[in-house]
Protein backbone atom coordinates (compact mmCIF):
# COMPACT_ATOMS: atom_id res chain seq x y z
CA UNK A 1 0.00 0.00 0.00
CA UNK A 2 1.31 3.42 -0.95
CA UNK A 3 0.22 6.89 0.14
CA UNK A 4 0.50 9.76 -2.31
CA UNK A 5 0.46 13.49 -1.62
CA UNK A 6 -1.81 16.09 -3.17
CA UNK A 7 0.59 17.06 -5.96
CA UNK A 8 0.64 13.42 -7.10
CA UNK A 9 -3.16 13.17 -6.93
CA UNK A 10 -3.41 16.30 -9.07
CA UNK A 11 -0.90 14.84 -11.54
CA UNK A 12 -2.73 11.49 -11.73
CA UNK A 13 -6.24 12.86 -12.11
CA UNK A 14 -5.71 16.16 -13.89
CA UNK A 15 -8.07 17.75 -11.36
CA UNK A 16 -7.44 21.02 -9.57
CA UNK A 17 -6.94 21.08 -5.81
CA UNK A 18 -10.30 22.80 -5.28
CA UNK A 19 -12.10 20.21 -7.43
CA UNK A 20 -10.54 17.33 -5.49
CA UNK A 21 -11.76 18.77 -2.19
CA UNK A 22 -15.18 19.57 -3.68
CA UNK A 23 -15.52 15.95 -4.88
CA UNK A 24 -14.48 14.68 -1.43
CA UNK A 25 -17.15 16.89 0.14
CA UNK A 26 -19.72 15.49 -2.32
CA UNK A 27 -18.61 11.92 -1.54
CA UNK A 28 -17.45 11.11 -5.06
CA UNK A 29 -13.68 11.07 -4.50
CA UNK A 30 -11.62 9.04 -2.00
CA UNK A 31 -11.04 10.73 1.34
CA UNK A 32 -7.56 11.70 2.40
CA UNK A 33 -5.67 10.14 5.30
CA UNK A 34 -4.29 12.45 7.98
CA UNK A 35 -0.53 12.15 8.42
CA UNK A 36 -0.26 14.79 11.11
CA UNK A 37 -1.43 18.27 11.99
CA UNK A 38 -0.97 19.73 8.51
CA UNK A 39 -0.27 16.81 6.23
CA UNK A 40 -2.62 14.51 4.33
CA UNK A 41 -2.22 11.87 1.67
CA UNK A 42 -4.39 9.52 -0.35
CA UNK A 43 -4.21 5.74 -0.75
CA UNK A 44 -2.80 5.36 -4.27
CA UNK A 45 -4.96 2.31 -5.08
CA UNK A 46 -8.13 4.20 -4.13
CA UNK A 47 -7.25 7.06 -6.48
CA UNK A 48 -6.39 4.63 -9.27
CA UNK A 49 -9.70 2.79 -8.73
CA UNK A 50 -11.57 6.12 -8.93
CA UNK A 51 -9.86 6.83 -12.27
CA UNK A 52 -10.76 3.36 -13.58
CA UNK A 53 -14.39 3.93 -12.59
CA UNK A 54 -14.44 7.14 -14.66
CA UNK A 55 -13.07 5.17 -17.64
CA UNK A 56 -15.72 2.46 -17.19
CA UNK A 57 -18.47 5.11 -17.03
CA UNK A 58 -17.15 6.64 -20.24
CA UNK A 59 -17.07 3.28 -21.98
CA UNK A 60 -20.61 2.42 -20.87
CA UNK A 61 -21.89 5.74 -22.21
CA UNK A 62 -20.17 5.00 -25.53
CA UNK A 63 -21.62 1.49 -25.75
CA UNK A 64 -18.34 -0.32 -25.13
CA UNK A 65 -18.12 -3.44 -23.00
CA UNK A 66 -15.14 -3.70 -20.65
CA UNK A 67 -13.11 -6.90 -20.76
BAZAPA-955841 format. One record per atom (N, C-alpha, C, O): residue in one letter; x, y, z. Coordinates in steps of 0.001 Angstrom, whole numbers, padded with zeros to 6 digits, always signed. Layout:
<pts>
aXYZ...
</pts>
This chain:
<pts>
x+000847-001166+000000x+000000+000000+000000x+000901+001240+000000x+001907+001310+000706x+000496+002213-000822x+001306+003424-000950x+000417+004645-000770x-000694+004698-001298x+000908+005621-000026x+000217+006888+000137x+000843+007915-000793x+002064+007972-000944x-000006+008726-001415x+000496+009764-002305x-000008+011125-001839x-001108+011243-001300x+000802+012136-002051x+000465+013488-001617x-000376+014191-002672x-000558+013686-003779x-000882+015356-002315x-001811+016094-003167x-001243+016368-004556x-001958+016229-005549x+000023+016754-004644x+000595+017057-005964x+000554+015840-006882x+000386+015978-008094x+000708+014657-006311x+000644+013424-007096x-000795+013095-007496x-001039+012589-008591x-001747+013385-006602x-003163+013174-006926x-003563+014095-008071x-004259+013681-008998x-003122+015335-008000x-003407+016298-009068x-002805+015813-010383x-003455+015877-011427x-001573+015331-010334x-000898+014844-011545x-001607+013617-012123x-001738+013495-013341x-002059+012718-011262x-002727+011488-011725x-004097+011761-012329x-004465+011164-013341x-004851+012664-011710x-006239+012864-012105x-006434+014010-013085x-007401+014018-013847x-005533+014968-013070x-005709+016163-013885x-006689+017147-013268x-007045+018147-013892x-007125+016870-012051x-008065+017747-011357x-007322+018828-010593x-006175+018643-010185x-007987+019953-010404x-007439+021023-009575x-007639+020675-008101x-008498+019865-007754x-006840+021296-007248x-006943+021081-005806x-008367+021339-005326x-008927+020532-004584x-008950+022449-005742x-010295+022804-005282x-011325+021772-005734x-012267+021480-004998x-011161+021225-006918x-012099+020214-007426x-011978+018923-006626x-012984+018286-006317x-010759+018540-006292x-010545+017328-005486x-011285+017460-004159x-012009+016550-003757x-011104+018590-003481x-011761+018770-002186x-013274+018908-002326x-014014+018482-001439x-013741+019491-003415x-015181+019570-003680x-015749+018166-003861x-016789+017840-003289x-015068+017327-004656x-015519+015952-004879x-015502+015140-003588x-016384+014308-003374x-014519+015368-002731x-014480+014683-001432x-015710+015085-000620x-016380+014237-000032x-015996+016374-000594x-017153+016893+000135x-018453+016273-000384x-019365+015988+000392x-018531+016068-001696x-019722+015486-002315x-019755+013961-002207x-020751+013333-002566x-018666+013367-001714x-018614+011922-001536x-018319+011138-002796x-018609+009943-002870x-017738+011808-003801x-017451+011108-005059x-015962+010941-005330x-015578+010512-006418x-015123+011272-004361x-013680+011071-004499x-013169+010502-003188x-013695+010839-002127x-012147+009639-003237x-011622+009035-002005x-011176+010091-000989x-010597+011114-001355x-011449+009831+000268x-011039+010731+001344x-009544+010608+001590x-008936+009562+001360x-008979+011694+002058x-007557+011695+002398x-007342+011058+003765x-008277+010888+004547x-006094+010714+004028x-005670+010139+005296x-004790+011169+005993x-003843+011681+005395x-005091+011472+007237x-004290+012446+007978x-002941+011841+008354x-002863+010729+008876x-001883+012597+008075x-000533+012154+008422x+000019+012939+009600x+001098+012633+010109x-000705+013928+010019x-000265+014795+011106x-001121+016042+011126x-002184+016088+010507x-000658+017049+011836x-001433+018274+011991x-001746+018956+010666x-002858+019448+010470x-000783+018991+009759x-000973+019732+008510x-000601+018938+007270x-000261+019516+006238x-000664+017640+007364x-000269+016806+006225x-001305+015715+005979x-001733+015020+006901x-001696+015581+004717x-002620+014514+004332x-002082+013823+003088x-001238+014358+002370x-002590+012629+002857x-002222+011865+001667x-003420+010993+001300x-004381+010872+002058x-003334+010398+000129x-004388+009517-000351x-003796+008141-000586x-002611+008015-000894x-004623+007100-000440x-004205+005738-000752x-004159+005644-002281x-005177+005834-002947x-002995+005356-002824x-002799+005356-004271x-003802+004453-004987x-004360+004838-006014x-004032+003256-004449x-004955+002313-005084x-006382+002853-005144x-007108+002577-006098x-006787+003620-004133x-008133+004196-004126x-008273+005249-005225x-009311+005332-005882x-007233+006045-005421x-007253+007059-006478x-007254+006381-007844x-007992+006789-008741x-006435+005352-008003x-006394+004632-009275x-007737+003965-009570x-008179+003953-010719x-008383+003417-008556x-009696+002794-008734x-010719+003847-009147x-011566+003579-009999x-010655+005034-008559x-011565+006117-008930x-011386+006470-010406x-012367+006675-011120x-010140+006540-010860x-009855+006833-012272x-010437+005735-013163x-011070+006031-014176x-010227+004475-012793x-010757+003359-013581x-012286+003394-013658x-012865+003049-014688x-012932+003807-012578x-014390+003928-012588x-014837+004993-013585x-015845+004813-014269x-014105+006093-013677x-014441+007138-014657x-014307+006591-016080x-015121+006905-016949x-013281+005777-016313x-013074+005174-017639x-014216+004220-017961x-014730+004220-019080x-014617+003401-016980x-015724+002464-017192x-017016+003209-017488x-017778+002797-018362x-017275+004303-016770x-018470+005107-017031x-018446+005652-018450x-019466+005643-019139x-017295+006121-018886x-017152+006640-020243x-017459+005556-021263x-018198+005777-022223x-016882+004380-021041x-017073+003283-021982x-018524+002821-022028x-019028+002482-023099x-019197+002803-020894x-020607+002415-020869x-021464+003427-021622x-022404+003049-022321x-021144+004700-021481x-021888+005744-022212x-021670+005618-023712x-022558+005951-024498x-020493+005139-024118x-020169+004997-025529x-020513+003623-026081x-020180+003309-027223x-021180+002800-025273x-021619+001493-025750x-020540+000428-025788x-020729-000621-026405x-019417+000679-025142x-018340-000317-025127x-018526-001228-023929x-019066-000825-022899x-018073-002458-024080x-018119-003439-023004x-016703-003642-022512x-015805-003924-023305x-016488-003500-021190x-015142-003701-020651x-014821-005184-020609x-015713-006021-020473x-013546-005498-020725x-013107-006899-020759x-012583-007332-019429x-012170-008481-019273
</pts>
